[in-house]
Amino acid sequence: MEAVRVTGRKQNWAWVVAGVSFVALVGAAAFRATPGALIEPLQQEFGWSTGLIGLAVSVNLVLFGVTAPFAAALMERFGVRRVVSFALVMVAIGSGLTVFMTSAWQLVLFWGVMVGLGTGSMALAFVATITGRWFIKHRGLVTGVLTAGGATGQLVFLPAVAHLSESSGWRSASLMVSAAALAVVPLVWFLLREYPADLGVPLYGGTEVVPRPERTSGAARRAIGALTSAARTGPFWFLAGGFAICGATTNGLVGTHFIPAAHDHGMPTTTAAGLLALVGIFDIVGTILSGWLTDRVDSRVLLAAYYTLRGASLLVLPQLFHESVQPSMLVFIIFYGLDWVATVPPTVALCREVFGASAPVVFGWIFASHQLGAAIAATAAGLTRDHFGNYHPAWYAAGALSIGAAFLSMKVRRKTPEPLVPQPV
């Protein structure tokens, strides 16, 4: 009987891996809360323009995305535990060094390059890797939960970052981010396992133990090879185009510029940060629900609905800003929160359907397009604010692009899913 109980615990280790991954994503997401809350303090101390700070954020967003497919391949080569631990340390160092910066190039180096590489090493390709290795049953649901960890962690940290910035200075907020990232490293190192086969159990929901694949070299070559192969197909470009718009309308625009845009209308920074944190709370519900729906509904239809509704909400947002929080803004926050990253589970599912065993690395490239769109939006919105004195054109453009993403999503050709087992890319 004792042996059966031990085996039962091992069979449920997939949920331990998912839980540790969730905490790691939340820890790394602490930095994602920093730029929006610290734009004005940095402007006040150094005199940097919104466009210049937006450039540093854009470098971060680009590296956050471009690193993802290589990180997915590196996880195959060196193991998830090593790559994720290294990534968290990089985030901690990059954020911590910002307290010593005196020039704009240092902002780009620390915020942009170092933290971008760290967070990119455990972006959504990490989610695709974990769910692909450990789950068959509830795969869409777990994808939704882990995605919510990354996105929600970013937004839930906002009030703390904003409060520390106002009460103790922006350097205290940066150090808090470093501490949050470092605190997760021991959990990852001691509890994260690479494959179910390491414990002698099948994937969760499976019946047979799948042998652990042999490690192969050439992570960069595999990442480039996956891109070269996928780029020959129409579905890759439809998914990449839609996801680029997704990044532009979330991380790049709302995540970076919502707080300063609200402040332009007289709303206190801490109040605006609280609203984004509320987006994060509803994002948990929306993304988990999206994962549940992805197991049951055509992913193309889900994406089309999500993008259309997001576009409509962004088109009305400029009329909702006031000095205080109005009921109409709360409706927007709840609605937008439910849709924040609900696009991820169906996008991951479509990648698996179309690209099979290469899906984690291919999704890494599609996620790179997400961050490229976010980077363009972060800089473009900052320049829009500098030129026009407000963000209105940026909101309207984002709304129109979101509706366009709905049409791209419906053009993705589906095919019968292949058996999904861990194997080298």
N, C-alpha and C positions, 0 to 999 in steps of 0.2 A: 504493500500500500504506500509505503514511503516513497518508493521509486516512482509510482504513478503521480504522486503529488509533486515531486520535483520536476517530472516531465511536464506536468500541467503548467507549472510556473515558467518553464522554458518556452512552452508554446505561446504563452502570453507575453514573452519578452518583446515582441513586436510593439506592444503598447508602451513598454518602457523606453524603447528606442524612439518612438514617436513623441513621447513626453519630453525626453531630453532634447530632442531636436526642436521641439516647440520652445523650450526655455532658451536654447541657444539662439534661436531666431529672434526672440524678444530681446535678449541681451545685445545682440548686434544691432537691433533696430533702435537702440537708445540714441545712436548718433543721428539716425534719420530724423529725429525730432529736433535736432540742434539748429540747422540753418534758418528755418522760418522764424524761430524765436530769437535768434541772435543777430539778425540783419540790422536792426536799428541800433543795438548797443555797439556793434562794430562800426557803424556809420558815425555814431557820436564820438567814439574814441579815436578812430583813425581817419575819418573823413572820406571813407571809400564810398563810391557810388553804388546804387542798387545793381547796375549792370556789371560792375566789377565783382561784387560778391556773388551775383548770379553766375558769373563765369567760373568761379571756384566750385560752386555747386554743380555746374554743368560738367566740369572735369570729373568730379566725383561720380555723377550719374552715368557718364560714358564708361568709365572704368568699372563701375558697379555692374554694368551690363556686359561689356566685352570680356571681362574676366570670367564670367559665368560658364561659358562652354569649355574653357580650358580647365576651370576648377572641376567640372564634372568629369573630365578625362583624368585629371590628377587624382580624384577620389578613387578611380578605378586602379590607378597605378600605386599610390601610396596609402590609400585608405581614408575613409571619411573622418575618422577620429583625428588623425594628424592634420589633415587639411583644415578642418573646422577649428581645432585648437589654435593653429597658426593664425587663422583669420581673426579670431577673437583678440589675440595678442596684438595683431596689427592695428585693429580698431582702437584698442586701448592706448597704444603708443602714439598713433596719429592724433587722436583727440587730446591726449595729455600734453603733447608738444605745442599745441596751439597757445597755451598759456604764456609761452616765451616769445611768440611772434611779434615782430615790429613792422614788417613789410608785407605788401600784398602778395609777393611771390611765395612767401611762407604759408599764407593762407591756402594758395593753390596747391602747394606741396603737401601740407598736412591734411587739410580738409579734402582736397581733390584727389591727390595721388595715393597717399598712404591709406586713408580710410576707404577710399574707393576700391583699392585692391583687396582690403580686408573684408569689407561687406560684400563685394562681388564674389569672393570665394565661397560664400555661403548664402547665395541668392536663391532664387526659385529653382535653379537647376539642382540645388541641394534637396529641395522638396521632392522633385521628380525622382532623384536617385533613391531617397529613403523609401518613398511609397512603392517604387518599382522593385526594390530589393526585398521588401518585407511584407507587402500586402497584395492579396488578390481580392478577398472580400473587403468591402468598405473602402476601397482604394480612393474613390472620388471624395468620400466624406473625410478621410484622413488628409487628402490633399487640401481640402477646404480649411481644415483646422490648422494645419501647418502654415498655410498661406496667411491666415488670419493672425497667426503669431507674429510674422514679420511685419505686416502692415499695421496691425493694431498696436504692437509694441512701440512703433514709431510715434503713433498719435497719442497713446496713453502717457508717454513720457513728457509730452509737451507742457502740461501744467507745471510739473516739477522743474523743467528746464527754464520756463518763463519766470517762475517764482524765484528760483535761485539767482537768475540773471538780474532781476530787479532788486532783490534783497541783499545779495552778496557779490554781485558782479558776474559777468559772463564767464570768467575763468573758473569760478566754482562749478558752473553748469558743465563745462568741458571736463573737469576732473570727475564729476559724478558719472559722466558717460564712460570714462575710462574704468572707473570702479565697477560699473555694471557689466561691462564686457569681460573684465578679468574674473569676476565672481562666478561666471558660468564655466570657465575652463576646467576646473576639477570635475564637475558633473560630466562634461563631455568625455574627458580622458578616462574616467573610471567606469562609466555606465554605458557608453555608446558601443555597440557591437557592429561588425561589418556586414555579416551575412547570417541568415537563419541557419545555414549549414554549419557555422561555427559552433552552434549549440545542438546540432543534430536534429533540427526540427524543420518542417516545411514552412513555406510562406504562410502567413495568416490567411486562412480560408482555403489553403491547398491541402493535398493529401500525400504528396511525395516530397522527400528531401531533395532539393536541387543542389548538386555539387557546387562548391565554391569555384568560380572561374580562376584560371591561372592569371597571375599578374603579367601584364605586357608593358613594354616600354613605348616611348613615342607618344606621350599625351598630346603634345602640340600637333603632331601629324594626324592623330585620330580626330582631333577637334576640327582641323582644317578639312580633313577628308569627309567628315559628316556634313560640313557646310557645303562643300563642293557638290556632293551627291544630292542633298536636299534642295539646293538652289536651282537644280534643273527641273523642279516640279512647281506647278502653279500653286498648290496648297501652301507651300512654304511662304511664298510671297504674299498670299492673302492673309495668312496668319501673322506674318511679320508686320505687314502694313497695319492691320487692325491693332496689333499689340503696341506698335509705335505710337499710335493715337491714344491708346490706353495710358501709356506712360506720360504722354504730353498732358493729358487731362487730369492726372492724379498727382504723382510725385513732382512732376515738373512745374505745374501751374498751381494747383490747389495746395499741395503739401508745402511748397516753397513760398508762395506769395499770398495765401489767404490772410495770414496775420497782418502783414503790412497793408494789404488792401482794406481790411477792416479798420485798421488804425487810421487810414486816410479819411474815413468817415467818422472819426472821433471815438471809436470803440477802444477801450483799454486793451493792451497787449495780453494781459492775463485772461481777460474775458474771451478774446479771440482764440487763445490757446485752449481754453476750456471747451470751446465749440469744436475744435479739431479733435480733442480728446473724445468728445461725444461721438464724433464720426467713427473713431476707433472702436468704441463700444458697440455701436450698431454694425460695424464692419464684421465683428465676430459672428453675429447672428446671420448677416447676409452671406458671408463666405462659406460658413458651415452649411447653410441652407442650399447654397449653390452647389457645394460638393454632393449633397444628398440628391439634388435634382439631376446632377450630371450622371449619376448612376442609373437614371430612369428616363431622361428626356434627351432628344437630339441636341447635341452640344452646339450645333450651328444656330438653332432656334434660340437657345439660351443667350448666346453671344449677341445675336441681332437685337433681342429684347433689351439686354443690359446696355448696349451702346446707344440705342435709341432713347431710352429713358434718361441716361446720363446726359446726352446732348440737350434734351429738352430742359433739364434742370439747370444746366450751365447757361442757357440762353436767358433765363429769367433771374439769375443770380445778381447781376448788377443793380437791380431794383430792390434787392432785399437788405442791402447794407444800411445800417443806421448807427447812431451813437450807442444805443442799447439794443439788447437782443429782443427782437419782435417775434411773435408767433410764426410769421411766415418764414423767418430764418430758421427757426427750430424745425419746421416741416422740411425745409431743404436739407438741413443737417442730418435728420433721420433718414430721409429718402436717399441722399447721396452716400451716407454711411453704409446702408444696405447694399449699395452698388459699387463701393470703393474698389475692391479687388475680387468681386464675384466673377470676373472674367477669367480668373486663373484656372480653376478646376476644369471648365469645358475646353480651354485652350490646351491644357496638358492632356486631356482625354483625346482630343483630335490629333495631337502629336503622336500619341501611342497608336491610334488607329492607322495613321498614314505612314509613320516611319518605324514602327515596330521596336526592335531592340535598340536602335540608335536614338530613340526618343529623348532620353535625358540630355544628351549632348546637343541634339537638334533644338530641343526646347531652350537650351542655354543660348543658342544663337538667336532664337526668336525673342528671348528675354533681353538679349543685347539690343534688339531693335526697340523694345519697350523703353530701355534706358536712354537710347539715342534720341527717341522722341521726347523723353523727359528732359534731357539736357538742352535740346533746342528750345523747348518751351520755357525752361528756367531762365535762359539768357534772353530770349525774345520778349518774355513778359517783363523782365527788368528793364530792357531797353524801351519797351512800350510805355512803362510808367515814367521813365526819365523824359521821354519825348512828348507824350500827351498829357502828363500830369495825373493820369489815372489808368486803371487796368481794364477799362470797358472793352476796347477792341480785342484784348486777349481772351476775355470770357466768351465773346460772341464767336470768335474764330474757333475756340475749343468746342463749343456747342455744335457748330456746323461739321467739324471734323469727326466728332463722335457719331453723328448720324451717318456719315460716310463709312465709318468702320462697320456699321451694321450691314451695309451692302457687301463689303468685302467678306464678312464672315459667312454669309449665305452662299458665297461662291466656292467655298471649300468642298472639295469632292470627298465623300466618305468612302470607306472600304471596310470589309469585314475585319474585325480586330484579330491580330495574331496572338498565339499563346505568349504570355508575358512571363519570362523567367530571367533571373539575373545572368548576364553573360557579357563578355567583353564587347565594347563598341568597336 
